[in-house]
């Protein structure tokens, strides 16, 4: 038996529920409209392409997604303080740790883009990454070749003449497991 949608009832339920979501924008993101659809799709493409570039060790491509300087906060992984650094320094750090000896895999999803009244744009997403380095499996290096992390990314975006660029990036780890030797030791 096929059920028909009771449109007036659905509209009433929806109208009653919408105020409950009015304050959920940081978690839900800005609703997609024709005005924001292309920008949202481009920001998601950039974040996903950044992960793919890092995993492929295509450092020039990875660098192309950033502004000249970037606000970074990876303190949940490595301690220290949030900082504003040249994007070239971020890429140098990543490429120094993720050499050919160390394989990586980054995955993110549940992207929520929020357009702020002041013109700033942020994207919240969940992320997962693993690093694999055979040297980590040696007993003297901890005995495990794999390190994994789960967490939340917040990317700041700015629209430039060259298109959307990342100008801020925070990763907040929520769980990790495996051999920290793999995480902390640059590949050779």
VOVEX-451409 format. One record per residue: residue number from 0; chain; x, y, z of N, C-alpha, C, O in turn. Coordinates in steps of 0.1 Angstrom, whole numbers, plus 2048, in hexadecimal, padded with zeros to 3 digits. Example, Ala and Ser with C-alpha at 12.3 -4.5 7.8 and 13.67 -1.06 7.14 Angstrom:
BEGIN
{node 0; "A"; {884; 7C7; 84E}; {87B; 7D3; 84E}; {884; 7DF; 84E}; {88E; 7DF; 855}},
{node 1; "A"; {880; 7EA; 847}; {889; 7F5; 847}; {881; 800; 84F}; {886; 80B; 850}},
***
This chain:
BEGIN
{node 0; "A"; {808; 7F4; 800}; {800; 800; 800}; {809; 80C; 800}; {812; 80E; 808}},
{node 1; "A"; {807; 815; 7F7}; {80E; 822; 7F6}; {808; 82C; 7FE}; {7FC; 82E; 7FE}},
{node 2; "A"; {810; 833; 806}; {80B; 83E; 80F}; {80D; 84B; 808}; {817; 84E; 802}},
{node 3; "A"; {803; 853; 80A}; {804; 861; 805}; {808; 86A; 810}; {805; 868; 81B}},
{node 4; "A"; {810; 874; 80C}; {815; 87E; 816}; {80A; 887; 819}; {804; 88D; 810}},
{node 5; "A"; {807; 889; 826}; {7FD; 893; 82A}; {804; 8A0; 82B}; {80A; 8A4; 835}},
{node 6; "A"; {803; 8A8; 820}; {80B; 8B4; 81E}; {808; 8BF; 829}; {811; 8C4; 82F}},
{node 7; "A"; {7FB; 8C1; 82D}; {7F8; 8CB; 837}; {7FE; 8C7; 845}; {803; 8CF; 84C}},
{node 8; "A"; {7FD; 8BA; 848}; {803; 8B5; 854}; {812; 8B6; 854}; {818; 8BA; 85E}},
{node 9; "A"; {818; 8B2; 849}; {827; 8B3; 848}; {82B; 8C2; 849}; {835; 8C5; 850}},
{node 10; "A"; {824; 8CB; 843}; {828; 8D9; 844}; {826; 8DE; 852}; {82F; 8E6; 857}},
{node 11; "A"; {81C; 8DA; 859}; {81B; 8DE; 867}; {826; 8D9; 870}; {82B; 8E0; 878}},
{node 12; "A"; {829; 8CC; 86F}; {834; 8C6; 876}; {841; 8CD; 873}; {849; 8D0; 87C}},
{node 13; "A"; {844; 8CF; 867}; {850; 8D6; 863}; {851; 8E4; 868}; {85B; 8E8; 86E}},
{node 14; "A"; {846; 8EC; 868}; {846; 8F9; 86D}; {848; 8FA; 87C}; {84E; 903; 881}},
{node 15; "A"; {843; 8F0; 883}; {844; 8EF; 891}; {853; 8EB; 895}; {858; 8EF; 89F}},
{node 16; "A"; {859; 8E3; 88D}; {867; 8DE; 890}; {872; 8E8; 88C}; {87C; 8E8; 892}},
{node 17; "A"; {86F; 8F1; 882}; {87A; 8FA; 87E}; {880; 903; 889}; {88C; 905; 889}},
{node 18; "A"; {877; 909; 892}; {87D; 911; 89C}; {887; 90A; 8A5}; {891; 910; 8AA}},
{node 19; "A"; {885; 8FD; 8A7}; {88E; 8F5; 8AF}; {89C; 8F4; 8A9}; {8A6; 8F2; 8B0}},
{node 20; "A"; {89D; 8F5; 89B}; {8AA; 8F5; 895}; {8B0; 902; 892}; {8BB; 903; 88D}},
{node 21; "A"; {8AA; 90D; 896}; {8AF; 91A; 894}; {8BC; 91D; 89A}; {8C5; 924; 894}},
{node 22; "A"; {8BF; 917; 8A6}; {8CC; 919; 8AC}; {8D6; 90D; 8A9}; {8E0; 90D; 8AF}},
{node 23; "A"; {8D2; 905; 8A0}; {8DB; 8F9; 89C}; {8E5; 8FC; 891}; {8EC; 8F3; 88D}},
{node 24; "A"; {8E5; 908; 88C}; {8ED; 90B; 880}; {8FC; 907; 882}; {901; 902; 878}},
{node 25; "A"; {903; 909; 88D}; {911; 905; 88E}; {912; 8F6; 88B}; {91C; 8F1; 885}},
{node 26; "A"; {909; 8EE; 88F}; {909; 8DF; 88C}; {903; 8DC; 87F}; {908; 8D3; 878}},
{node 27; "A"; {8F9; 8E3; 87B}; {8F2; 8E0; 86F}; {8F8; 8E7; 862}; {8F6; 8E2; 857}},
{node 28; "A"; {8FF; 8F2; 865}; {904; 8FA; 859}; {8F8; 903; 854}; {8ED; 902; 859}},
{node 29; "A"; {8FC; 90C; 84B}; {8F2; 915; 845}; {8EA; 90C; 83B}; {8F0; 905; 833}},
{node 30; "A"; {8DD; 90E; 83B}; {8D5; 907; 831}; {8DA; 90A; 823}; {8DE; 915; 820}},
{node 31; "A"; {8DA; 900; 81B}; {8DE; 901; 80D}; {8D3; 909; 805}; {8C8; 905; 805}},
{node 32; "A"; {8D8; 913; 7FE}; {8CF; 91A; 7F5}; {8D5; 91B; 7E7}; {8E1; 917; 7E6}},
{node 33; "A"; {8CE; 920; 7DE}; {8D4; 922; 7D0}; {8E0; 92B; 7D1}; {8EA; 92A; 7CA}},
{node 34; "A"; {8E0; 935; 7DB}; {8EB; 93F; 7DC}; {8F7; 938; 7E2}; {902; 93D; 7E0}},
{node 35; "A"; {8F6; 92E; 7EA}; {901; 928; 7F1}; {905; 91A; 7EC}; {910; 915; 7F0}},
{node 36; "A"; {8FE; 914; 7E3}; {900; 907; 7DF}; {90E; 905; 7D9}; {915; 8FB; 7DC}},
{node 37; "A"; {912; 90D; 7CF}; {91E; 90C; 7C9}; {92A; 90E; 7D2}; {934; 906; 7D2}},
{node 38; "A"; {929; 918; 7DB}; {933; 91B; 7E5}; {935; 90F; 7EE}; {940; 90B; 7F1}},
{node 39; "A"; {92A; 909; 7F3}; {92B; 8FE; 7FC}; {931; 8F2; 7F5}; {93A; 8EB; 7FB}},
{node 40; "A"; {92D; 8EF; 7E9}; {933; 8E4; 7E2}; {942; 8E6; 7E0}; {94A; 8DC; 7E1}},
{node 41; "A"; {946; 8F2; 7DD}; {954; 8F5; 7DB}; {95C; 8F3; 7E7}; {967; 8EE; 7E7}},
{node 42; "A"; {957; 8F7; 7F3}; {95E; 8F6; 7FF}; {960; 8E7; 803}; {96A; 8E3; 808}},
{node 43; "A"; {955; 8DF; 801}; {956; 8D1; 804}; {960; 8CB; 7FA}; {968; 8C2; 7FE}},
{node 44; "A"; {960; 8CF; 7EE}; {96A; 8C9; 7E4}; {978; 8CC; 7E8}; {981; 8C4; 7E7}},
{node 45; "A"; {97A; 8D9; 7ED}; {988; 8DD; 7F1}; {98C; 8D4; 7FD}; {998; 8CF; 7FD}},
{node 46; "A"; {984; 8D3; 807}; {988; 8CB; 813}; {98B; 8BC; 80F}; {995; 8B7; 814}},
{node 47; "A"; {982; 8B6; 807}; {985; 8A9; 802}; {991; 8A8; 7FA}; {999; 89E; 7FB}},
{node 48; "A"; {993; 8B1; 7F1}; {99F; 8B1; 7E8}; {9AC; 8B3; 7F0}; {9B6; 8AE; 7EC}},
{node 49; "A"; {9AB; 8BB; 7FB}; {9B7; 8BD; 803}; {9BB; 8B0; 809}; {9C7; 8AC; 80A}},
{node 50; "A"; {9B1; 8A8; 80E}; {9B4; 89B; 814}; {9BA; 892; 809}; {9C4; 88B; 80C}},
{node 51; "A"; {9B5; 892; 7FD}; {9BA; 889; 7F3}; {9C8; 88E; 7EF}; {9D1; 885; 7EC}},
{node 52; "A"; {9CB; 89B; 7EE}; {9D8; 8A0; 7EB}; {9E2; 89C; 7F6}; {9EE; 898; 7F2}},
{node 53; "A"; {9DF; 89D; 802}; {9E8; 899; 80D}; {9EB; 88A; 80C}; {9F6; 886; 80D}},
{node 54; "A"; {9E1; 881; 80A}; {9E3; 873; 809}; {9EB; 86F; 7FD}; {9F3; 866; 7FD}},
{node 55; "A"; {9EA; 877; 7F2}; {9F2; 875; 7E6}; {A00; 87B; 7E7}; {A08; 87A; 7DE}},
{node 56; "A"; {A02; 883; 7F1}; {A0E; 88A; 7F3}; {A11; 894; 7E8}; {A1C; 896; 7E4}},
{node 57; "A"; {A06; 89A; 7E3}; {A07; 8A4; 7D9}; {A06; 8B2; 7E1}; {9FC; 8B8; 7E2}},
{node 58; "A"; {A12; 8B6; 7E5}; {A13; 8C1; 7EE}; {A10; 8CF; 7E7}; {A0B; 8D8; 7ED}},
{node 59; "A"; {A13; 8D0; 7DA}; {A0F; 8DC; 7D3}; {A00; 8DD; 7D2}; {9FB; 8E8; 7D4}},
{node 60; "A"; {9F9; 8D2; 7CF}; {9EB; 8D3; 7CF}; {9E5; 8D6; 7DD}; {9DC; 8DF; 7DE}},
{node 61; "A"; {9EA; 8D0; 7E7}; {9E5; 8D2; 7F5}; {9E7; 8E1; 7F8}; {9DE; 8E8; 7FD}},
{node 62; "A"; {9F3; 8E7; 7F5}; {9F6; 8F5; 7F8}; {9EC; 8FE; 7F0}; {9E9; 909; 7F5}},
{node 63; "A"; {9E8; 8FA; 7E4}; {9DF; 903; 7DC}; {9D2; 906; 7E3}; {9CB; 90F; 7DE}},
{node 64; "A"; {9CE; 8FE; 7ED}; {9C1; 900; 7F3}; {9C1; 90B; 7FE}; {9B6; 90E; 803}},
{node 65; "A"; {9CD; 910; 802}; {9CE; 919; 80D}; {9D1; 927; 809}; {9D6; 92A; 7FE}},
{node 66; "A"; {9CD; 930; 812}; {9D2; 93E; 810}; {9E1; 93F; 814}; {9E7; 934; 818}},
{node 67; "A"; {9E7; 94A; 813}; {9F5; 94B; 816}; {9F8; 948; 825}; {A02; 941; 828}},
{node 68; "A"; {9F0; 94C; 82E}; {9F2; 949; 83C}; {9E5; 942; 841}; {9DA; 943; 83B}},
{node 69; "A"; {9E6; 93A; 84B}; {9DB; 932; 850}; {9DB; 931; 85F}; {9E5; 92F; 865}},
{node 70; "A"; {9CF; 932; 865}; {9CE; 930; 873}; {9CC; 921; 875}; {9C3; 91B; 870}},
{node 71; "A"; {9D5; 91B; 87D}; {9D5; 90C; 87F}; {9D3; 909; 88E}; {9D9; 910; 896}},
{node 72; "A"; {9CC; 8FE; 890}; {9CB; 8F9; 89E}; {9CA; 8EA; 89D}; {9C0; 8E4; 89B}},
{node 73; "A"; {9D6; 8E3; 8A0}; {9D6; 8D5; 8A1}; {9DA; 8D1; 8AF}; {9E0; 8C6; 8B1}},
{node 74; "A"; {9D8; 8DA; 8B9}; {9DC; 8D8; 8C6}; {9D7; 8CB; 8CD}; {9DD; 8C6; 8D6}},
{node 75; "A"; {9CB; 8C7; 8C9}; {9C6; 8BA; 8CF}; {9CE; 8AE; 8CB}; {9CD; 8A4; 8D2}},
{node 76; "A"; {9D6; 8AF; 8C1}; {9DF; 8A4; 8BD}; {9ED; 8A6; 8C2}; {9F3; 89C; 8C7}},
{node 77; "A"; {9F3; 8B2; 8C1}; {A01; 8B4; 8C4}; {A04; 8BE; 8CF}; {A10; 8C1; 8D2}},
{node 78; "A"; {9FA; 8C4; 8D6}; {9FC; 8CE; 8E0}; {9FF; 8DB; 8DA}; {9FC; 8DE; 8CE}},
{node 79; "A"; {A06; 8E4; 8E2}; {A09; 8F1; 8DD}; {9FE; 8FA; 8DD}; {9F4; 8F9; 8E4}},
{node 80; "A"; {9FF; 905; 8D5}; {9F5; 90F; 8D4}; {9F0; 911; 8C5}; {9F8; 90E; 8BC}},
{node 81; "A"; {9E3; 915; 8C3}; {9DF; 919; 8B6}; {9E8; 923; 8B0}; {9EE; 92B; 8B8}},
{node 82; "A"; {9EA; 924; 8A3}; {9F4; 92E; 89D}; {9EF; 932; 890}; {9E7; 92B; 889}},
{node 83; "A"; {9F4; 93E; 88C}; {9F3; 942; 87E}; {A00; 940; 877}; {A0A; 946; 87C}},
{node 84; "A"; {A01; 938; 86D}; {A0D; 935; 867}; {A0C; 936; 857}; {A01; 936; 852}},
{node 85; "A"; {A17; 937; 851}; {A17; 937; 842}; {A12; 929; 83D}; {A16; 91F; 843}},
{node 86; "A"; {A09; 929; 833}; {A04; 91C; 82E}; {A10; 913; 829}; {A0F; 907; 82A}},
{node 87; "A"; {A1B; 919; 824}; {A26; 912; 820}; {A2C; 90A; 82C}; {A31; 8FF; 82A}},
{node 88; "A"; {A2C; 910; 838}; {A31; 909; 844}; {A29; 8FD; 847}; {A2E; 8F2; 84C}},
{node 89; "A"; {A1C; 8FE; 846}; {A13; 8F3; 849}; {A16; 8E7; 83F}; {A17; 8DC; 843}},
{node 90; "A"; {A17; 8EA; 832}; {A1A; 8E0; 828}; {A28; 8DA; 82B}; {A29; 8CE; 829}},
{node 91; "A"; {A31; 8E2; 82F}; {A3F; 8DD; 832}; {A3E; 8D3; 83D}; {A44; 8C8; 83D}},
{node 92; "A"; {A36; 8D6; 847}; {A34; 8CD; 853}; {A2E; 8C0; 84F}; {A32; 8B5; 853}},
{node 93; "A"; {A23; 8C1; 847}; {A1C; 8B5; 843}; {A25; 8AC; 83A}; {A26; 8A0; 83C}},
{node 94; "A"; {A2C; 8B3; 831}; {A34; 8AB; 827}; {A40; 8A5; 82E}; {A45; 89A; 82A}},
{node 95; "A"; {A45; 8AB; 839}; {A50; 8A6; 841}; {A4C; 899; 849}; {A54; 891; 84B}},
{node 96; "A"; {A40; 899; 84D}; {A3B; 88E; 855}; {A35; 883; 84C}; {A38; 877; 84E}},
{node 97; "A"; {A2E; 886; 842}; {A27; 87C; 839}; {A30; 87A; 82D}; {A2B; 87D; 821}},
{node 98; "A"; {A3B; 874; 82E}; {A44; 871; 823}; {A3F; 864; 81D}; {A35; 85E; 821}},
{node 99; "A"; {A46; 860; 812}; {A42; 854; 80B}; {A42; 847; 814}; {A3A; 83E; 811}},
{node 100; "A"; {A4A; 847; 81F}; {A4A; 83C; 828}; {A3C; 83A; 830}; {A39; 82F; 834}},
{node 101; "A"; {A36; 845; 831}; {A29; 845; 83A}; {A1D; 847; 831}; {A1C; 852; 82A}},
{node 102; "A"; {A15; 83D; 830}; {A08; 83E; 829}; {9FE; 845; 832}; {9FE; 844; 83E}},
{node 103; "A"; {9F5; 84D; 82C}; {9EA; 853; 833}; {9DD; 852; 82C}; {9DD; 850; 81F}},
{node 104; "A"; {9D2; 853; 833}; {9C5; 852; 82D}; {9BC; 85C; 836}; {9BB; 85A; 842}},
{node 105; "A"; {9B7; 866; 82F}; {9AE; 86F; 836}; {9A0; 86F; 830}; {99E; 86D; 824}},
{node 106; "A"; {996; 870; 838}; {988; 86F; 834}; {980; 878; 83C}; {982; 879; 849}},
{node 107; "A"; {977; 880; 836}; {96F; 888; 83E}; {961; 888; 838}; {95F; 885; 82C}},
{node 108; "A"; {957; 88C; 840}; {949; 88C; 83C}; {941; 895; 846}; {946; 89B; 84E}},
{node 109; "A"; {934; 894; 844}; {92B; 89C; 84C}; {92F; 8AB; 84B}; {92F; 8B2; 856}},
{node 110; "A"; {932; 8B0; 83F}; {936; 8BE; 83D}; {92A; 8C7; 840}; {91F; 8C5; 83B}},
{node 111; "A"; {92C; 8D1; 849}; {922; 8DC; 84B}; {928; 8E9; 849}; {931; 8ED; 851}},
{node 112; "A"; {924; 8F1; 83F}; {92A; 8FE; 83C}; {921; 908; 842}; {914; 908; 841}},
{node 113; "A"; {927; 912; 849}; {91F; 91D; 84F}; {925; 92A; 849}; {931; 92D; 84A}},
{node 114; "A"; {91C; 932; 843}; {91F; 93F; 83E}; {91B; 949; 849}; {910; 94A; 84D}},
{node 115; "A"; {925; 951; 84E}; {923; 95A; 859}; {91F; 968; 853}; {922; 96B; 847}},
{node 116; "A"; {918; 970; 85B}; {914; 97D; 857}; {920; 986; 853}; {91F; 98F; 84B}},
{node 117; "A"; {92B; 984; 85A}; {937; 98D; 857}; {93F; 988; 84A}; {949; 98E; 848}},
{node 118; "A"; {93A; 97F; 843}; {940; 97A; 837}; {94A; 96E; 839}; {94F; 969; 82F}},
{node 119; "A"; {94C; 96A; 845}; {955; 95F; 847}; {94C; 952; 845}; {940; 952; 846}},
{node 120; "A"; {953; 947; 841}; {94D; 93B; 83F}; {955; 930; 846}; {961; 930; 845}},
{node 121; "A"; {94E; 927; 84C}; {955; 91C; 853}; {94E; 90F; 84F}; {942; 90E; 84B}},
{node 122; "A"; {956; 904; 84F}; {951; 8F7; 84C}; {955; 8ED; 857}; {961; 8EC; 85A}},
{node 123; "A"; {94B; 8E7; 85D}; {94D; 8DD; 868}; {94C; 8CF; 861}; {942; 8CD; 85A}},
{node 124; "A"; {955; 8C6; 864}; {953; 8B9; 85F}; {95A; 8AF; 868}; {963; 8B2; 870}},
{node 125; "A"; {956; 8A2; 867}; {95C; 898; 86F}; {967; 892; 866}; {966; 891; 85A}},
{node 126; "A"; {972; 88E; 86D}; {97D; 888; 865}; {983; 87C; 86C}; {981; 879; 878}},
{node 127; "A"; {989; 874; 863}; {990; 868; 867}; {99D; 867; 85F}; {99D; 86B; 853}},
{node 128; "A"; {9A7; 863; 866}; {9B4; 862; 85E}; {9BC; 856; 864}; {9BB; 853; 870}},
{node 129; "A"; {9C4; 84F; 85C}; {9CD; 846; 861}; {9DB; 848; 85A}; {9DB; 84D; 84F}},
{node 130; "A"; {9E5; 845; 861}; {9F3; 845; 85C}; {9F8; 837; 85E}; {9F6; 831; 868}},
{node 131; "A"; {9FF; 832; 854}; {A05; 825; 855}; {A14; 826; 851}; {A18; 82B; 847}},
{node 132; "A"; {A1C; 820; 85A}; {A2B; 820; 858}; {A30; 813; 85D}; {A30; 810; 869}},
{node 133; "A"; {A36; 80B; 854}; {A3B; 7FE; 857}; {A45; 7FE; 863}; {A46; 7F5; 86B}},
{node 134; "A"; {A4D; 808; 863}; {A57; 809; 86D}; {A51; 80A; 87B}; {A58; 806; 885}},
{node 135; "A"; {A45; 80E; 87C}; {A3E; 80E; 889}; {A3B; 800; 88F}; {A3A; 7FF; 89B}},
{node 136; "A"; {A3B; 7F6; 886}; {A38; 7E9; 88A}; {A44; 7E2; 891}; {A43; 7D8; 898}},
{node 137; "A"; {A50; 7E8; 890}; {A5C; 7E3; 897}; {A59; 7E4; 8A6}; {A54; 7EE; 8AB}},
{node 138; "A"; {A5E; 7D9; 8AE}; {A5B; 7DA; 8BC}; {A61; 7E6; 8C3}; {A5B; 7EC; 8CC}},
{node 139; "A"; {A6D; 7EB; 8BF}; {A73; 7F6; 8C5}; {A6B; 803; 8C2}; {A6E; 80E; 8C8}},
{node 140; "A"; {A62; 803; 8B8}; {A5A; 80F; 8B4}; {A4C; 80E; 8B8}; {A43; 816; 8B4}},
{node 141; "A"; {A48; 804; 8C1}; {A3B; 803; 8C6}; {A33; 7F7; 8C1}; {A29; 7F4; 8C7}},
{node 142; "A"; {A38; 7F1; 8B7}; {A31; 7E4; 8B2}; {A25; 7E6; 8AA}; {A1E; 7DC; 8A9}},
{node 143; "A"; {A21; 7F2; 8A5}; {A15; 7F3; 89D}; {A18; 7FD; 892}; {A1E; 807; 894}},
{node 144; "A"; {A13; 7F9; 886}; {A16; 801; 87A}; {A0B; 80C; 877}; {A0D; 814; 86E}},
{node 145; "A"; {A01; 80C; 87F}; {9F5; 815; 87C}; {9F2; 81E; 888}; {9F3; 81A; 894}},
{node 146; "A"; {9EE; 82A; 884}; {9E9; 834; 88E}; {9DC; 83A; 887}; {9DC; 83E; 87B}},
{node 147; "A"; {9D1; 83B; 88F}; {9C4; 840; 88A}; {9BF; 84C; 893}; {9C2; 84C; 89F}},
{node 148; "A"; {9B8; 855; 88D}; {9B2; 860; 895}; {9A4; 863; 88F}; {9A2; 863; 883}},
{node 149; "A"; {99B; 867; 898}; {98E; 86C; 894}; {98C; 879; 89A}; {992; 87C; 8A5}},
{node 150; "A"; {985; 882; 894}; {982; 88F; 89A}; {97A; 898; 891}; {973; 894; 888}},
{node 151; "A"; {97B; 8A5; 894}; {973; 8AF; 88E}; {97C; 8BA; 888}; {985; 8BF; 88E}},
{node 152; "A"; {979; 8BD; 87B}; {980; 8C8; 874}; {978; 8D4; 874}; {96B; 8D3; 872}},
{node 153; "A"; {97E; 8E0; 875}; {977; 8ED; 872}; {980; 8F4; 869}; {98C; 8F7; 86C}},
{node 154; "A"; {97C; 8F6; 85D}; {983; 8FE; 853}; {97D; 90C; 851}; {971; 90D; 851}},
{node 155; "A"; {985; 916; 851}; {981; 923; 84D}; {984; 925; 83E}; {98E; 921; 839}},
{node 156; "A"; {97B; 92C; 837}; {97C; 92E; 829}; {97B; 93D; 826}; {973; 944; 82D}},
{node 157; "A"; {982; 942; 81D}; {981; 94F; 818}; {980; 94F; 809}; {987; 947; 802}},
{node 158; "A"; {978; 957; 803}; {977; 958; 7F4}; {982; 961; 7EF}; {982; 96D; 7F3}},
{node 159; "A"; {98A; 95D; 7E6}; {995; 965; 7E0}; {992; 966; 7D1}; {989; 960; 7CC}},
{node 160; "A"; {99B; 96E; 7CA}; {99A; 96F; 7BC}; {99C; 961; 7B5}; {997; 95F; 7AA}},
{node 161; "A"; {9A3; 959; 7BC}; {9A6; 94B; 7B6}; {99C; 941; 7BB}; {99D; 935; 7B8}},
{node 162; "A"; {992; 945; 7C2}; {987; 93C; 7C7}; {988; 93A; 7D6}; {98F; 942; 7DC}},
{node 163; "A"; {981; 931; 7DB}; {981; 92E; 7EA}; {98E; 928; 7EE}; {994; 920; 7E7}},
{node 164; "A"; {993; 92D; 7F9}; {9A0; 928; 7FF}; {99E; 926; 80E}; {995; 92D; 815}},
{node 165; "A"; {9A5; 91D; 814}; {9A5; 91A; 822}; {9AE; 924; 829}; {9BA; 925; 825}},
{node 166; "A"; {9A9; 92B; 833}; {9B1; 934; 83B}; {9B2; 931; 849}; {9B9; 937; 851}},
{node 167; "A"; {9AB; 926; 84D}; {9AC; 921; 85B}; {9A8; 912; 85B}; {9A0; 90E; 853}},
{node 168; "A"; {9AF; 90B; 864}; {9AD; 8FD; 865}; {9AF; 8F8; 874}; {9BA; 8FA; 879}},
{node 169; "A"; {9A5; 8F2; 879}; {9A6; 8EC; 887}; {9A2; 8DE; 886}; {998; 8DA; 880}},
{node 170; "A"; {9AA; 8D5; 88D}; {9A6; 8C7; 88E}; {9A5; 8C5; 89D}; {9AF; 8C7; 8A5}},
{node 171; "A"; {99A; 8BF; 8A2}; {998; 8BC; 8B0}; {996; 8AD; 8B0}; {98C; 8A7; 8AC}},
{node 172; "A"; {9A0; 8A6; 8B5}; {9A0; 897; 8B6}; {996; 893; 8C1}; {995; 898; 8CC}},
{node 173; "A"; {98D; 889; 8BD}; {984; 884; 8C7}; {988; 876; 8CB}; {984; 871; 8D6}},
{node 174; "A"; {990; 86F; 8C3}; {995; 861; 8C7}; {9A1; 85E; 8BE}; {9A2; 863; 8B3}},
{node 175; "A"; {9AA; 857; 8C3}; {9B5; 852; 8BC}; {9BA; 845; 8C1}; {9B8; 842; 8CD}},
{node 176; "A"; {9C0; 83D; 8B9}; {9C5; 830; 8BD}; {9D1; 82C; 8B4}; {9D2; 831; 8A9}},
{node 177; "A"; {9D8; 823; 8B9}; {9E4; 81E; 8B2}; {9F1; 823; 8B7}; {9F2; 828; 8C2}},
{node 178; "A"; {9FB; 822; 8AF}; {A09; 825; 8B3}; {A0C; 833; 8B1}; {A0D; 838; 8A5}},
{node 179; "A"; {A0E; 83B; 8BB}; {A12; 849; 8BA}; {A1F; 84B; 8B3}; {A22; 856; 8AE}},
{node 180; "A"; {A28; 841; 8B3}; {A34; 842; 8AC}; {A31; 845; 89D}; {A38; 84C; 897}},
{node 181; "A"; {A27; 83E; 898}; {A23; 840; 88A}; {A1F; 84F; 888}; {A23; 855; 87E}},
{node 182; "A"; {A17; 854; 891}; {A12; 862; 890}; {A1E; 86C; 891}; {A1F; 875; 889}},
{node 183; "A"; {A27; 86A; 89A}; {A31; 874; 89E}; {A3E; 873; 896}; {A45; 87D; 896}},
{node 184; "A"; {A41; 868; 890}; {A4D; 866; 889}; {A4D; 869; 87B}; {A45; 863; 873}},
{node 185; "A"; {A55; 873; 876}; {A55; 875; 867}; {A59; 869; 860}; {A62; 862; 864}},
{node 186; "A"; {A53; 867; 855}; {A58; 85C; 84C}; {A65; 860; 846}; {A69; 86B; 847}},
{node 187; "A"; {A6C; 856; 841}; {A7A; 859; 83B}; {A79; 859; 82C}; {A83; 85B; 826}},
***
